[in-house]
Each structure stands twice: as C-alpha cells, then as structure tokens.
C-alpha cells in the first residue's frame, strides 16, 4: 500500500509547492511510482507541472464534491514521470461546501484515494496555506506530514499552530498520523538570520529536522515556468542537489520504518 504524505504549513511562501513538486519528482527519478495531488485552489503545483490542460479536465474538486472517481482526474506526466490530480480555483469553495455536510466531511479525500493507494509507492498532497477543512482532509488521509519551514522570522510560530492542528487530527480522525520530518527552506548561509533560524529549529525539533536544507536558488524559482521539476530544468543546480539529498533522506527514514 502506498504511503500518503501531506506537505503542509499554513504560512504561505515557505516552499511547500516547490517541495511537493521536487520531492515527487525526486522519488520518481529513483524508480518510485508517485501521485501528486494538488490540494491548493491556487493550483500552483498543477501549473508548475503543466497539468492545466483544458477546462473540461476533472480536478480534485470534481473528485471531492461531485463524486468523480479519482482515476478520471489523474493526469499522467512524462517529464517528470509522475501522475498528478490537478486543482483550480473551484477548490476555493470546497471548505464552505464541506462545512454544510452533516458527517464524513473530514474523510472525503481519504475515501477518494482508497481505491488507488495500492497503485503507488507514494501519494504526495500539496496542502493549502490554511488550517481549514481542506487541510484537515489532507491530514486525515495522510500517513505522515512533512513541514517546510522558511528560514525567516516567525518561522516557529507557524509550526506551533500546525502542531496544534496535528494533535487535534490525531485525537479525532487519524490517530496514526506522524510527523515525517521538518524541512528548512530558503536557507541562505550568508545571512545571520538563516543560520539563527536553522539553529533554533534544530534545537527545538532535533532529529525530526532533515539534514538537507533547501537553499535560495534562482533555478528552483524558474523551473515551474517551464512546467518541469528542478531535475529536468537544471539537474546540476544547487536546488536539484538539495532535493536529491532530501529524497534520499525520505527514503532512508521510510526504509527504517518498514
């Protein structure tokens, strides 16, 4: 059965979608079968992989709120070789639609992906920058959560709020949810701030923090405009090397759990 991993932080601009795309691609490059679910109404993962093909394409909103089988929403990508369930602005109304439901609203995504879990080694969910019902759905469906943390002021505040949500989900709808790891992003060794934040996060969370951090890198910013991951855009860049290192760490941690 495939492992479902949510990539979440309610703070925007922390490298969440960049990590979703490039970790999914990194896993695919080492032979894993990967599905990426864009769970953000901004659709950045969809756009970043060139999966916004046409207006008639079924999306994750169609799956959750209109009963479309998830198989019909999957867009297979050749470069990188991953599958993606796209999202668009319609997803922005899903929280309100779910809130009107009397029961089962936290488990819509979990039930949707159940028929295809065995077809993938990893299912990665790019979560929205919020703590609403969409995020709760992602955490209820997930086996674990990877938390990107930007190396700037107030970084730990965002994590603290997310940890409260994680504990709530563990108590109410997914007692087996674990923290996969904490990833330092936009790290710039030239600045005292990045170094200080990195030290604070590592002191606070210890071994949960990945050894690899993601640097500020122009190539990482450019790759989405080409509809590919960093591994296709510039495999020799520092960004590609960082995400290759992260991929190796993720696989190593999961091999220890197996």
N, C-alpha and C positions, 0 to 999 in steps of 0.2 A: 504494500500500500504506500502511495506517495506521501511524502512529508509536506504538510501545508505550513508555509512560513509567511507571517504578516510582517510587512516593513512599515513601521508606524512611528509617528511623533506628531502631536497636534500642532507643534510650531511649524510654520511654513518656511521654506527656503533652507532646509537643513540637508538637502541632498537625498531626500527619500526616493524620488523617482529615478534619479541618476543611479542610485544604488540598486533599485529594483531591476532596472534595465540591464545594468552591467553585471550584477550577480547572476541574474537569469542567463545572460549570455555566457558568462564565465563557466557556469555549470554545464551549459550545452556544449561548450568547447572541449570539455573533458569527457564527453560522451553521455551526459545525463539527459533524460527526456524531461523537458521543462515546459510548464504552462505559466504564463504571466497573466494575472487578472488585474486590469486597470480598474481600481475601485474609487477613483477620484473624478469628480464631474468636470474638472479642468481638462481631462483627457491627455495629459502630458506624456504618459507612457505610450498611449496609442499613437500620438503624433510623433513621438521620438523614435518609434519603430516603423513609421509609415504604414500603420494599420487602419487609418481612417480612409477606407477605400470609397465608400459611397453612402448615401443617406439611407438606403434600404438595408444596410448591414445591421444584423441583430447585435445588440450590445449587452452589457451586464445588466442594464436597467430592464431590457426586454426579458432577461432571464429571471430577475428577481420579482418584477411587478406584473409581467404579462404572461408568465408561465412558459416562455420559450425554452425548450431543452438547451442546456449549455453547449451541447455538441454543435448546435446550429449557429452559435455565436463565435465559435473558435476560428480565428484567422491564422493559418499556418504561415510562418515566415521562413524564408530560405536563408536570409543573411541578416542577423544571426539565425541559426536553425532552432527557433523556439516557436511555440504556439502562444497566441495572445487572445484574450477576450477583451475587446475594446470598450471604451466608455466615451460618453459625450455629455453635453450639458443637461440632458434629460435626467441624469443621475442626481442633479442638484435637488430635485423634488422628491427623491426617494425617502429621505428622512421623514418628511411630512406624511407621505403615503403610508409608511410603516407605522408611524405613531397612531394612525387611525385603526390599526389592526388590534383585535382583542387578545390574541395569543399567537405565539410562534414567530413574532417579528424579529427576535434576536437570532433565529436559526435559519433564515431564508437562504443565506449563502451556503451554510453547511449542508443543507439538503440539496441545494443545486449542484454542488460539486461531488456529492457522494457517488453518482454513477460513473464518474471518470477518474476517481482517485487512483485506481489501480493502473491506469494507463500512463502515469507519470512518476518519475522519481521525485520531482519537486514541483509544488504548486506555490508560486510566489504572488502575494497580494500587495499591490501598491495602494496603501491606505490613504484616505483623505486627511488633510491637515485640520482635524476637528476631533471632538470626542462624542459625536452623536451616534445614532443608531447604525449608520454605515460602519463606523469604526467598531462598534460592539459586535456587529455581524461578522466582521473580519476576525476579531479576536475569538469569537465563539467557534468559528470554523477552523481556526489555526491550531497547530500543534505547538508552535512557538512564535515568538515575536523578536524581530531584530530592530533595534532602536538606533537610528542615526542621530548623532549629537554634533551640532556645529560648534566649532571652537571659537565661540564668542561669548560675550556677557550674557547672563541669564540662561545659559545652556542647561544647568541643573534644574532650574525651575520647571522647564518643560518636561523633563524626565520625571520629576516628582509628581506632577499631575497625571502623567501617563501611568505611573506605577499604582496610583490610587485606582485608576480605571481597571488596570490589570487585576488587582486584588478583588475588585467588585465582580469582574467577569469570572474569576476563579471561584468565587462564592456562589454565583448564581447560575452560570450557564456553561462553564468549561473549566472544571476543577483541574484538568490535566495541562492547562496552558503553562508554558515555561518561557523564560527569557532566553532566547537563542544567543544573544550577545548584544553588546553596545559598541557602535562603530563611530569613531571620531572622524568627522568630515571637515573639509575646507581648512585643513591644517596647514599652517604656514610657519615653518621652523624659524623664519627670520623675525617673527614678531613675538614679543614677550607674552602677549595675550594668549596666543595659541598654545604656547608652552605651559602657561599657568593653568589654562582650562584643561589641557590634556592631563596635567598632573593631578588636578582636583578630581576629575572624573575617574582616573585610575585609582586614586586613593579611596574614593567613595565606593566604587563597584568592583575593584580588584580584578579577579580572573574573568569576570563577565566581559571585560573590555577586550576587544580584539587587539592583537599586537600590531597588525597592519592598520594604519590610518590613511584616509583619503586626502591627498593634497589639493590645494587650489591649483587647477590645471586648465589652461585655455582649451586644450583638445577635448577635455570632458564636456566643456560648455558648447563646443562646436558640433560634436557628434550627432546630437538629436536633430539638427537641421538637415542632416543627410539621411535620417531615418535608419541609422545603424547604431550599434553599440561601440564603445571605445575600442574593442578588439578588432572590429572591421575598419574603423576610421583611422586609428593610429596605434597599432599593436606595440610599438616601441616607446610610446609616451609614458611618462611617469604615472599618469592616471591608469593606463592599462596594466602596468606592473603592480600598482596598488590593488586593483580589483582582482588581478590574478592571485595575489597574496591572500586577499580576503576569501576568495573561492577555496583556496587550499585550506585555510583555517576552518571554514564552514564544514568542508568535507571531513577534515580530521576530527572535529568535535562530534560530528554525527557518526563517524565510524566507532568512536569510543562508547557512544550511547547504544549502538546496535548489539 
